Amino acid sequence: MLISDNGTGSDILKDLNGVGIKNIKSTAGLFNGTVTIISKPGRGYKLKVALCLNDHQIVDYLPLAG
């Protein structure tokens, strides 16, 4: 799943301690998934979640360019 917006963005090194991000990472972890976040101030966010379902590895074809 890839979600992006063109909002204000943020410095992800400083702003990844919120409850929402922790919940996304925790939920993805329940499915042996990964979460990748790219954001820069003034450039919006890109959030990519890849999950493994039914003990099969999901092939990820979604590029996440900064």
N, CA, C, O and CB atoms as a CASP TS submission, in Angstrom:
PFRMAT TS
TARGET T0000
AUTHOR 0000-0000-0000
METHOD Language model
MODEL 1
PARENT N/A
ATOM      1  N   MET     1       0.852  -1.148   0.000  1.00  0.00           N
ATOM      2  CA  MET     1       0.000   0.000   0.000  1.00  0.00           C
ATOM      3  C   MET     1       0.907   1.223   0.000  1.00  0.00           C
ATOM      4  O   MET     1       1.869   1.294   0.766  1.00  0.00           O
ATOM      5  CB  MET     1      -0.974  -0.009   1.214  1.00  0.00           C
ATOM      6  N   LEU     2       0.600   2.169  -0.850  1.00  0.00           N
ATOM      7  CA  LEU     2       1.367   3.403  -0.933  1.00  0.00           C
ATOM      8  C   LEU     2       0.416   4.570  -0.766  1.00  0.00           C
ATOM      9  O   LEU     2      -0.567   4.694  -1.496  1.00  0.00           O
ATOM     10  CB  LEU     2       2.140   3.501  -2.276  1.00  0.00           C
ATOM     11  N   ILE     3       0.713   5.420   0.196  1.00  0.00           N
ATOM     12  CA  ILE     3      -0.095   6.602   0.469  1.00  0.00           C
ATOM     13  C   ILE     3       0.826   7.810   0.385  1.00  0.00           C
ATOM     14  O   ILE     3       1.922   7.803   0.945  1.00  0.00           O
ATOM     15  CB  ILE     3      -0.802   6.513   1.871  1.00  0.00           C
ATOM     16  N   SER     4       0.381   8.842  -0.312  1.00  0.00           N
ATOM     17  CA  SER     4       1.190  10.059  -0.381  1.00  0.00           C
ATOM     18  C   SER     4       0.280  11.276  -0.355  1.00  0.00           C
ATOM     19  O   SER     4      -0.906  11.204  -0.677  1.00  0.00           O
ATOM     20  CB  SER     4       2.073  10.067  -1.654  1.00  0.00           C
ATOM     21  N   ASP     5       0.870  12.388   0.035  1.00  0.00           N
ATOM     22  CA  ASP     5       0.140  13.653  -0.014  1.00  0.00           C
ATOM     23  C   ASP     5       1.115  14.762  -0.366  1.00  0.00           C
ATOM     24  O   ASP     5       2.330  14.561  -0.381  1.00  0.00           O
ATOM     25  CB  ASP     5      -0.574  13.950   1.339  1.00  0.00           C
ATOM     26  N   ASN     6       0.575  15.913  -0.645  1.00  0.00           N
ATOM     27  CA  ASN     6       1.416  17.069  -0.980  1.00  0.00           C
ATOM     28  C   ASN     6       1.312  18.138   0.096  1.00  0.00           C
ATOM     29  O   ASN     6       1.373  19.333  -0.194  1.00  0.00           O
ATOM     30  CB  ASN     6       1.018  17.654  -2.346  1.00  0.00           C
ATOM     31  N   GLY     7       1.154  17.699   1.337  1.00  0.00           N
ATOM     32  CA  GLY     7       1.006  18.615   2.468  1.00  0.00           C
ATOM     33  C   GLY     7       2.316  19.243   2.892  1.00  0.00           C
ATOM     34  O   GLY     7       3.245  19.372   2.095  1.00  0.00           O
ATOM     35  N   THR     8       2.383  19.632   4.150  1.00  0.00           N
ATOM     36  CA  THR     8       3.538  20.368   4.657  1.00  0.00           C
ATOM     37  C   THR     8       4.750  19.494   4.916  1.00  0.00           C
ATOM     38  O   THR     8       5.872  19.998   4.963  1.00  0.00           O
ATOM     39  CB  THR     8       3.169  21.074   5.912  1.00  0.00           C
ATOM     40  N   GLY     9       4.545  18.177   5.087  1.00  0.00           N
ATOM     41  CA  GLY     9       5.680  17.304   5.360  1.00  0.00           C
ATOM     42  C   GLY     9       6.314  17.629   6.695  1.00  0.00           C
ATOM     43  O   GLY     9       5.795  18.447   7.455  1.00  0.00           O
ATOM     44  N   SER    10       7.435  16.988   6.983  1.00  0.00           N
ATOM     45  CA  SER    10       8.159  17.266   8.224  1.00  0.00           C
ATOM     46  C   SER    10       9.544  16.651   8.154  1.00  0.00           C
ATOM     47  O   SER    10       9.883  15.940   7.207  1.00  0.00           O
ATOM     48  CB  SER    10       7.389  16.727   9.450  1.00  0.00           C
ATOM     49  N   ASP    11      10.330  16.938   9.170  1.00  0.00           N
ATOM     50  CA  ASP    11      11.637  16.311   9.320  1.00  0.00           C
ATOM     51  C   ASP    11      11.391  14.970  10.006  1.00  0.00           C
ATOM     52  O   ASP    11      11.162  14.936  11.215  1.00  0.00           O
ATOM     53  CB  ASP    11      12.646  17.224  10.147  1.00  0.00           C
ATOM     54  N   ILE    12      11.432  13.879   9.270  1.00  0.00           N
ATOM     55  CA  ILE    12      11.040  12.586   9.828  1.00  0.00           C
ATOM     56  C   ILE    12      11.973  12.112  10.939  1.00  0.00           C
ATOM     57  O   ILE    12      11.574  11.285  11.759  1.00  0.00           O
ATOM     58  CB  ILE    12      10.996  11.551   8.734  1.00  0.00           C
ATOM     59  N   LEU    13      13.184  12.608  10.984  1.00  0.00           N
ATOM     60  CA  LEU    13      14.081  12.214  12.069  1.00  0.00           C
ATOM     61  C   LEU    13      13.610  12.784  13.402  1.00  0.00           C
ATOM     62  O   LEU    13      13.947  12.244  14.456  1.00  0.00           O
ATOM     63  CB  LEU    13      15.511  12.677  11.776  1.00  0.00           C
ATOM     64  N   LYS    14      12.842  13.856  13.371  1.00  0.00           N
ATOM     65  CA  LYS    14      12.343  14.490  14.589  1.00  0.00           C
ATOM     66  C   LYS    14      10.893  14.124  14.887  1.00  0.00           C
ATOM     67  O   LYS    14      10.488  14.157  16.049  1.00  0.00           O
ATOM     68  CB  LYS    14      12.474  15.992  14.478  1.00  0.00           C
ATOM     69  N   ASP    15      10.111  13.783  13.891  1.00  0.00           N
ATOM     70  CA  ASP    15       8.663  13.707  14.049  1.00  0.00           C
ATOM     71  C   ASP    15       8.064  12.312  13.920  1.00  0.00           C
ATOM     72  O   ASP    15       6.874  12.203  13.626  1.00  0.00           O
ATOM     73  CB  ASP    15       8.030  14.582  13.058  1.00  0.00           C
ATOM     74  N   LEU    16       8.819  11.251  14.123  1.00  0.00           N
ATOM     75  CA  LEU    16       8.274   9.902  13.966  1.00  0.00           C
ATOM     76  C   LEU    16       7.895   9.244  15.283  1.00  0.00           C
ATOM     77  O   LEU    16       7.794   8.019  15.346  1.00  0.00           O
ATOM     78  CB  LEU    16       9.266   9.038  13.252  1.00  0.00           C
ATOM     79  N   ASN    17       7.687  10.010  16.318  1.00  0.00           N
ATOM     80  CA  ASN    17       7.352   9.437  17.615  1.00  0.00           C
ATOM     81  C   ASN    17       5.885   9.578  17.959  1.00  0.00           C
ATOM     82  O   ASN    17       5.497   9.325  19.100  1.00  0.00           O
ATOM     83  CB  ASN    17       8.175  10.077  18.682  1.00  0.00           C
ATOM     84  N   GLY    18       5.061   9.972  17.009  1.00  0.00           N
ATOM     85  CA  GLY    18       3.641  10.141  17.277  1.00  0.00           C
ATOM     86  C   GLY    18       2.921   8.817  17.399  1.00  0.00           C
ATOM     87  O   GLY    18       3.412   7.788  16.933  1.00  0.00           O
ATOM     88  N   VAL    19       1.754   8.842  18.026  1.00  0.00           N
ATOM     89  CA  VAL    19       0.956   7.646  18.234  1.00  0.00           C
ATOM     90  C   VAL    19       0.527   7.021  16.909  1.00  0.00           C
ATOM     91  O   VAL    19       0.520   5.796  16.781  1.00  0.00           O
ATOM     92  CB  VAL    19      -0.266   7.973  19.077  1.00  0.00           C
ATOM     93  N   GLY    20       0.171   7.837  15.929  1.00  0.00           N
ATOM     94  CA  GLY    20      -0.281   7.312  14.639  1.00  0.00           C
ATOM     95  C   GLY    20       0.780   6.486  13.945  1.00  0.00           C
ATOM     96  O   GLY    20       0.496   5.390  13.462  1.00  0.00           O
ATOM     97  N   ILE    21       1.990   6.992  13.888  1.00  0.00           N
ATOM     98  CA  ILE    21       3.094   6.270  13.242  1.00  0.00           C
ATOM     99  C   ILE    21       3.405   4.993  14.017  1.00  0.00           C
ATOM    100  O   ILE    21       3.639   3.945  13.414  1.00  0.00           O
ATOM    101  CB  ILE    21       4.360   7.165  13.146  1.00  0.00           C
ATOM    102  N   LYS    22       3.408   5.070  15.339  1.00  0.00           N
ATOM    103  CA  LYS    22       3.670   3.873  16.152  1.00  0.00           C
ATOM    104  C   LYS    22       2.609   2.811  15.898  1.00  0.00           C
ATOM    105  O   LYS    22       2.936   1.627  15.811  1.00  0.00           O
ATOM    106  CB  LYS    22       3.712   4.231  17.654  1.00  0.00           C
ATOM    107  N   ASN    23       1.337   3.212  15.775  1.00  0.00           N
ATOM    108  CA  ASN    23       0.268   2.252  15.513  1.00  0.00           C
ATOM    109  C   ASN    23       0.399   1.615  14.135  1.00  0.00           C
ATOM    110  O   ASN    23       0.158   0.417  13.984  1.00  0.00           O
ATOM    111  CB  ASN    23      -1.084   2.929  15.639  1.00  0.00           C
ATOM    112  N   ILE    24       0.774   2.392  13.138  1.00  0.00           N
ATOM    113  CA  ILE    24       0.976   1.846  11.795  1.00  0.00           C
ATOM    114  C   ILE    24       2.096   0.811  11.811  1.00  0.00           C
ATOM    115  O   ILE    24       1.949  -0.275  11.250  1.00  0.00           O
ATOM    116  CB  ILE    24       1.299   2.973  10.790  1.00  0.00           C
ATOM    117  N   LYS    25       3.211   1.145  12.449  1.00  0.00           N
ATOM    118  CA  LYS    25       4.342   0.210  12.512  1.00  0.00           C
ATOM    119  C   LYS    25       3.975  -1.045  13.300  1.00  0.00           C
ATOM    120  O   LYS    25       4.349  -2.153  12.914  1.00  0.00           O
ATOM    121  CB  LYS    25       5.565   0.890  13.149  1.00  0.00           C
ATOM    122  N   SER    26       3.248  -0.875  14.395  1.00  0.00           N
ATOM    123  CA  SER    26       2.846  -2.012  15.215  1.00  0.00           C
ATOM    124  C   SER    26       1.918  -2.949  14.451  1.00  0.00           C
ATOM    125  O   SER    26       2.085  -4.167  14.496  1.00  0.00           O
ATOM    126  CB  SER    26       2.166  -1.529  16.489  1.00  0.00           C
ATOM    127  N   THR    27       0.945  -2.383  13.753  1.00  0.00           N
ATOM    128  CA  THR    27       0.010  -3.190  12.983  1.00  0.00           C
ATOM    129  C   THR    27       0.713  -3.910  11.839  1.00  0.00           C
ATOM    130  O   THR    27       0.445  -5.086  11.593  1.00  0.00           O
ATOM    131  CB  THR    27      -1.117  -2.320  12.441  1.00  0.00           C
ATOM    132  N   ALA    28       1.604  -3.224  11.143  1.00  0.00           N
ATOM    133  CA  ALA    28       2.367  -3.867  10.069  1.00  0.00           C
ATOM    134  C   ALA    28       3.200  -5.011  10.629  1.00  0.00           C
ATOM    135  O   ALA    28       3.327  -6.054   9.987  1.00  0.00           O
ATOM    136  CB  ALA    28       3.276  -2.844   9.352  1.00  0.00           C
ATOM    137  N   GLY    29       3.763  -4.831  11.810  1.00  0.00           N
ATOM    138  CA  GLY    29       4.565  -5.870  12.443  1.00  0.00           C
ATOM    139  C   GLY    29       3.780  -7.135  12.733  1.00  0.00           C
ATOM    140  O   GLY    29       4.342  -8.230  12.710  1.00  0.00           O
ATOM    141  N   LEU    30       2.475  -7.002  13.008  1.00  0.00           N
ATOM    142  CA  LEU    30       1.631  -8.169  13.248  1.00  0.00           C
ATOM    143  C   LEU    30       1.555  -9.078  12.023  1.00  0.00           C
ATOM    144  O   LEU    30       1.290 -10.274  12.145  1.00  0.00           O
ATOM    145  CB  LEU    30       0.231  -7.727  13.652  1.00  0.00           C
ATOM    146  N   PHE    31       1.789  -8.508  10.847  1.00  0.00           N
ATOM    147  CA  PHE    31       1.738  -9.248   9.596  1.00  0.00           C
ATOM    148  C   PHE    31       3.133  -9.405   8.979  1.00  0.00           C
ATOM    149  O   PHE    31       3.266  -9.600   7.771  1.00  0.00           O
ATOM    150  CB  PHE    31       0.804  -8.548   8.612  1.00  0.00           C
ATOM    151  N   ASN    32       4.163  -9.318   9.812  1.00  0.00           N
ATOM    152  CA  ASN    32       5.550  -9.391   9.343  1.00  0.00           C
ATOM    153  C   ASN    32       5.795  -8.384   8.220  1.00  0.00           C
ATOM    154  O   ASN    32       6.505  -8.672   7.257  1.00  0.00           O
ATOM    155  CB  ASN    32       5.882 -10.817   8.860  1.00  0.00           C
ATOM    156  N   GLY    33       5.206  -7.221   8.357  1.00  0.00           N
ATOM    157  CA  GLY    33       5.311  -6.196   7.332  1.00  0.00           C
ATOM    158  C   GLY    33       6.372  -5.157   7.631  1.00  0.00           C
ATOM    159  O   GLY    33       6.999  -5.155   8.690  1.00  0.00           O
ATOM    160  N   THR    34       6.551  -4.282   6.669  1.00  0.00           N
ATOM    161  CA  THR    34       7.503  -3.188   6.812  1.00  0.00           C
ATOM    162  C   THR    34       6.807  -1.864   6.523  1.00  0.00           C
ATOM    163  O   THR    34       5.829  -1.807   5.777  1.00  0.00           O
ATOM    164  CB  THR    34       8.715  -3.385   5.871  1.00  0.00           C
ATOM    165  N   VAL    35       7.321  -0.821   7.117  1.00  0.00           N
ATOM    166  CA  VAL    35       6.809   0.532   6.900  1.00  0.00           C
ATOM    167  C   VAL    35       7.990   1.406   6.496  1.00  0.00           C
ATOM    168  O   VAL    35       9.020   1.423   7.170  1.00  0.00           O
ATOM    169  CB  VAL    35       6.086   1.099   8.187  1.00  0.00           C
ATOM    170  N   THR    36       7.833   2.126   5.397  1.00  0.00           N
ATOM    171  CA  THR    36       8.843   3.068   4.935  1.00  0.00           C
ATOM    172  C   THR    36       8.187   4.429   4.818  1.00  0.00           C
ATOM    173  O   THR    36       7.115   4.559   4.226  1.00  0.00           O
ATOM    174  CB  THR    36       9.468   2.620   3.575  1.00  0.00           C
ATOM    175  N   ILE    37       8.826   5.443   5.379  1.00  0.00           N
ATOM    176  CA  ILE    37       8.271   6.796   5.344  1.00  0.00           C
ATOM    177  C   ILE    37       9.316   7.741   4.771  1.00  0.00           C
ATOM    178  O   ILE    37      10.470   7.752   5.199  1.00  0.00           O
ATOM    179  CB  ILE    37       7.824   7.260   6.764  1.00  0.00           C
ATOM    180  N   ILE    38       8.890   8.531   3.798  1.00  0.00           N
ATOM    181  CA  ILE    38       9.745   9.575   3.236  1.00  0.00           C
ATOM    182  C   ILE    38       8.993  10.891   3.377  1.00  0.00           C
ATOM    183  O   ILE    38       7.826  10.990   2.997  1.00  0.00           O
ATOM    184  CB  ILE    38      10.121   9.280   1.726  1.00  0.00           C
ATOM    185  N   SER    39       9.658  11.892   3.918  1.00  0.00           N
ATOM    186  CA  SER    39       9.047  13.211   4.047  1.00  0.00           C
ATOM    187  C   SER    39      10.147  14.255   4.169  1.00  0.00           C
ATOM    188  O   SER    39      11.218  13.999   4.720  1.00  0.00           O
ATOM    189  CB  SER    39       8.090  13.269   5.271  1.00  0.00           C
ATOM    190  N   LYS    40       9.860  15.415   3.651  1.00  0.00           N
ATOM    191  CA  LYS    40      10.734  16.567   3.794  1.00  0.00           C
ATOM    192  C   LYS    40       9.845  17.770   4.068  1.00  0.00           C
ATOM    193  O   LYS    40       8.734  17.844   3.543  1.00  0.00           O
ATOM    194  CB  LYS    40      11.627  16.785   2.517  1.00  0.00           C
ATOM    195  N   PRO    41      10.308  18.708   4.875  1.00  0.00           N
ATOM    196  CA  PRO    41       9.503  19.901   5.117  1.00  0.00           C
ATOM    197  C   PRO    41       9.104  20.572   3.800  1.00  0.00           C
ATOM    198  O   PRO    41       9.944  20.829   2.937  1.00  0.00           O
ATOM    199  CB  PRO    41      10.272  20.890   6.004  1.00  0.00           C
ATOM    200  N   GLY    42       7.816  20.847   3.668  1.00  0.00           N
ATOM    201  CA  GLY    42       7.305  21.488   2.465  1.00  0.00           C
ATOM    202  C   GLY    42       7.071  20.571   1.286  1.00  0.00           C
ATOM    203  O   GLY    42       6.652  21.038   0.226  1.00  0.00           O
ATOM    204  N   ARG    43       7.331  19.266   1.435  1.00  0.00           N
ATOM    205  CA  ARG    43       7.242  18.331   0.302  1.00  0.00           C
ATOM    206  C   ARG    43       6.225  17.213   0.501  1.00  0.00           C
ATOM    207  O   ARG    43       6.106  16.349  -0.367  1.00  0.00           O
ATOM    208  CB  ARG    43       8.588  17.723   0.048  1.00  0.00           C
ATOM    209  N   GLY    44       5.493  17.198   1.600  1.00  0.00           N
ATOM    210  CA  GLY    44       4.497  16.160   1.835  1.00  0.00           C
ATOM    211  C   GLY    44       5.101  14.873   2.365  1.00  0.00           C
ATOM    212  O   GLY    44       6.272  14.825   2.743  1.00  0.00           O
ATOM    213  N   TYR    45       4.273  13.820   2.387  1.00  0.00           N
ATOM    214  CA  TYR    45       4.667  12.517   2.899  1.00  0.00           C
ATOM    215  C   TYR    45       4.471  11.443   1.846  1.00  0.00           C
ATOM    216  O   TYR    45       3.605  11.555   0.979  1.00  0.00           O
ATOM    217  CB  TYR    45       3.876  12.175   4.155  1.00  0.00           C
ATOM    218  N   LYS    46       5.290  10.397   1.934  1.00  0.00           N
ATOM    219  CA  LYS    46       5.059   9.144   1.227  1.00  0.00           C
ATOM    220  C   LYS    46       5.192   8.049   2.274  1.00  0.00           C
ATOM    221  O   LYS    46       6.216   7.935   2.948  1.00  0.00           O
ATOM    222  CB  LYS    46       6.072   8.938   0.016  1.00  0.00           C
ATOM    223  N   LEU    47       4.151   7.255   2.399  1.00  0.00           N
ATOM    224  CA  LEU    47       4.117   6.176   3.366  1.00  0.00           C
ATOM    225  C   LEU    47       3.861   4.884   2.603  1.00  0.00           C
ATOM    226  O   LEU    47       2.877   4.775   1.870  1.00  0.00           O
ATOM    227  CB  LEU    47       3.027   6.421   4.464  1.00  0.00           C
ATOM    228  N   LYS    48       4.742   3.911   2.774  1.00  0.00           N
ATOM    229  CA  LYS    48       4.621   2.635   2.077  1.00  0.00           C
ATOM    230  C   LYS    48       4.568   1.517   3.115  1.00  0.00           C
ATOM    231  O   LYS    48       5.438   1.415   3.979  1.00  0.00           O
ATOM    232  CB  LYS    48       5.807   2.419   1.080  1.00  0.00           C
ATOM    233  N   VAL    49       3.532   0.680   3.016  1.00  0.00           N
ATOM    234  CA  VAL    49       3.380  -0.460   3.911  1.00  0.00           C
ATOM    235  C   VAL    49       3.351  -1.725   3.053  1.00  0.00           C
ATOM    236  O   VAL    49       2.536  -1.836   2.137  1.00  0.00           O
ATOM    237  CB  VAL    49       2.081  -0.333   4.790  1.00  0.00           C
ATOM    238  N   ALA    50       4.230  -2.671   3.345  1.00  0.00           N
ATOM    239  CA  ALA    50       4.262  -3.958   2.657  1.00  0.00           C
ATOM    240  C   ALA    50       4.005  -5.038   3.703  1.00  0.00           C
ATOM    241  O   ALA    50       4.663  -5.062   4.743  1.00  0.00           O
ATOM    242  CB  ALA    50       5.635  -4.189   1.913  1.00  0.00           C
ATOM    243  N   LEU    51       3.051  -5.934   3.433  1.00  0.00           N
ATOM    244  CA  LEU    51       2.660  -6.981   4.378  1.00  0.00           C
ATOM    245  C   LEU    51       2.933  -8.358   3.803  1.00  0.00           C
ATOM    246  O   LEU    51       2.913  -8.545   2.587  1.00  0.00           O
ATOM    247  CB  LEU    51       1.182  -6.850   4.746  1.00  0.00           C
ATOM    248  N   CYS    52       3.187  -9.321   4.678  1.00  0.00           N
ATOM    249  CA  CYS    52       3.298 -10.721   4.296  1.00  0.00           C
ATOM    250  C   CYS    52       2.040 -11.424   4.789  1.00  0.00           C
ATOM    251  O   CYS    52       1.747 -11.414   5.985  1.00  0.00           O
ATOM    252  CB  CYS    52       4.601 -11.384   4.883  1.00  0.00           C
ATOM    253  N   LEU    53       1.305 -12.028   3.879  1.00  0.00           N
ATOM    254  CA  LEU    53       0.046 -12.684   4.222  1.00  0.00           C
ATOM    255  C   LEU    53       0.153 -14.178   3.955  1.00  0.00           C
ATOM    256  O   LEU    53       0.788 -14.586   2.983  1.00  0.00           O
ATOM    257  CB  LEU    53      -1.129 -12.074   3.425  1.00  0.00           C
ATOM    258  N   ASN    54      -0.453 -14.989   4.795  1.00  0.00           N
ATOM    259  CA  ASN    54      -0.500 -16.434   4.613  1.00  0.00           C
ATOM    260  C   ASN    54       0.883 -17.057   4.476  1.00  0.00           C
ATOM    261  O   ASN    54       1.061 -18.005   3.710  1.00  0.00           O
ATOM    262  CB  ASN    54      -1.326 -16.768   3.403  1.00  0.00           C
ATOM    263  N   ASP    55       1.854 -16.541   5.200  1.00  0.00           N
ATOM    264  CA  ASP    55       3.224 -17.059   5.194  1.00  0.00           C
ATOM    265  C   ASP    55       3.881 -17.035   3.819  1.00  0.00           C
ATOM    266  O   ASP    55       4.847 -17.760   3.583  1.00  0.00           O
ATOM    267  CB  ASP    55       3.232 -18.463   5.717  1.00  0.00           C
ATOM    268  N   HIS    56       3.374 -16.220   2.922  1.00  0.00           N
ATOM    269  CA  HIS    56       3.985 -16.067   1.601  1.00  0.00           C
ATOM    270  C   HIS    56       4.580 -14.668   1.507  1.00  0.00           C
ATOM    271  O   HIS    56       3.979 -13.695   1.962  1.00  0.00           O
ATOM    272  CB  HIS    56       2.942 -16.311   0.457  1.00  0.00           C
ATOM    273  N   GLN    57       5.733 -14.580   0.929  1.00  0.00           N
ATOM    274  CA  GLN    57       6.365 -13.278   0.770  1.00  0.00           C
ATOM    275  C   GLN    57       5.646 -12.502  -0.324  1.00  0.00           C
ATOM    276  O   GLN    57       5.411 -13.019  -1.416  1.00  0.00           O
ATOM    277  CB  GLN    57       7.872 -13.427   0.440  1.00  0.00           C
ATOM    278  N   ILE    58       5.303 -11.275  -0.023  1.00  0.00           N
ATOM    279  CA  ILE    58       4.670 -10.404  -0.988  1.00  0.00           C
ATOM    280  C   ILE    58       5.767  -9.724  -1.808  1.00  0.00           C
ATOM    281  O   ILE    58       6.689  -9.129  -1.250  1.00  0.00           O
ATOM    282  CB  ILE    58       3.751  -9.358  -0.286  1.00  0.00           C
ATOM    283  N   VAL    59       5.661  -9.816  -3.112  1.00  0.00           N
ATOM    284  CA  VAL    59       6.622  -9.140  -3.989  1.00  0.00           C
ATOM    285  C   VAL    59       6.187  -7.700  -4.107  1.00  0.00           C
ATOM    286  O   VAL    59       5.039  -7.415  -4.449  1.00  0.00           O
ATOM    287  CB  VAL    59       6.715  -9.822  -5.402  1.00  0.00           C
ATOM    288  N   ASP    60       7.085  -6.807  -3.828  1.00  0.00           N
ATOM    289  CA  ASP    60       6.761  -5.393  -3.750  1.00  0.00           C
ATOM    290  C   ASP    60       7.210  -4.699  -5.041  1.00  0.00           C
ATOM    291  O   ASP    60       8.407  -4.587  -5.306  1.00  0.00           O
ATOM    292  CB  ASP    60       7.428  -4.741  -2.506  1.00  0.00           C
ATOM    293  N   TYR    61       6.257  -4.242  -5.829  1.00  0.00           N
ATOM    294  CA  TYR    61       6.575  -3.577  -7.079  1.00  0.00           C
ATOM    295  C   TYR    61       6.409  -2.073  -7.029  1.00  0.00           C
ATOM    296  O   TYR    61       6.538  -1.400  -8.052  1.00  0.00           O
ATOM    297  CB  TYR    61       5.731  -4.124  -8.160  1.00  0.00           C
ATOM    298  N   LEU    62       6.124  -1.537  -5.855  1.00  0.00           N
ATOM    299  CA  LEU    62       5.893  -0.091  -5.744  1.00  0.00           C
ATOM    300  C   LEU    62       7.193   0.628  -5.420  1.00  0.00           C
ATOM    301  O   LEU    62       7.711   0.493  -4.312  1.00  0.00           O
ATOM    302  CB  LEU    62       4.832   0.214  -4.664  1.00  0.00           C
ATOM    303  N   PRO    63       7.725   1.383  -6.360  1.00  0.00           N
ATOM    304  CA  PRO    63       8.941   2.144  -6.050  1.00  0.00           C
ATOM    305  C   PRO    63       8.617   3.302  -5.136  1.00  0.00           C
ATOM    306  O   PRO    63       7.537   3.886  -5.224  1.00  0.00           O
ATOM    307  CB  PRO    63       9.611   2.655  -7.332  1.00  0.00           C
ATOM    308  N   LEU    64       9.533   3.633  -4.271  1.00  0.00           N
ATOM    309  CA  LEU    64       9.331   4.761  -3.372  1.00  0.00           C
ATOM    310  C   LEU    64      10.484   5.729  -3.571  1.00  0.00           C
ATOM    311  O   LEU    64      11.483   5.666  -2.854  1.00  0.00           O
ATOM    312  CB  LEU    64       9.231   4.299  -1.882  1.00  0.00           C
ATOM    313  N   ALA    65      10.354   6.608  -4.527  1.00  0.00           N
ATOM    314  CA  ALA    65      11.409   7.593  -4.805  1.00  0.00           C
ATOM    315  C   ALA    65      11.182   8.816  -3.950  1.00  0.00           C
ATOM    316  O   ALA    65      10.043   9.241  -3.756  1.00  0.00           O
ATOM    317  CB  ALA    65      11.442   7.980  -6.307  1.00  0.00           C
ATOM    318  N   GLY    66      12.260   9.385  -3.437  1.00  0.00           N
ATOM    319  CA  GLY    66      12.171  10.566  -2.590  1.00  0.00           C
ATOM    320  C   GLY    66      11.855  11.739  -3.395  1.00  0.00           C
ATOM    321  O   GLY    66      11.737  12.841  -2.860  1.00  0.00           O
TER
END
